[in-house]
Amino acid sequence: MAKAVEITDSNFDQEVLKAETPVLVDFWAEWCGPCRMVGPVVEELAGDYEGKVKVGKVDVDSNPQISMKYGIRSIPSLLIFKDGEVVDQIVGAVPKPHLQKHLDAQL
């Protein structure tokens, strides 16, 4: 089963901006309670959408450049990229069906 890819300041262009499929990027941090609730759901989505959507996670503490570039102020924030552009944003811990609806809209 597919797992979420660890996305960093250094591999962001390759993993996200040059991806051939839509990419769901979870901006999170170790100390963030709601992030720990969303984390397992994001991993499930990586398996559910294998081959259709790339799923990645950005640790905001370790990768401040990406977080600043996309104006991430509250976490968890989930951005959906398509063809190198942000096409959707979901902020906060939301249920899996809510995320699926947003992803399905990009397929």
PyMOL commands that set and color helices and strands:
alter all, ss='L'
color gray80, all
select helices_A, chain A and resi 12-17+33-48+64-69+96-104
alter helices_A, ss='H'
color red, helices_A
select strands_A, chain A and resi 5-6+23-28+54-59+77-82+85-91
alter strands_A, ss='S'
color yellow, strands_A
deselect
rebuild
show_as cartoon
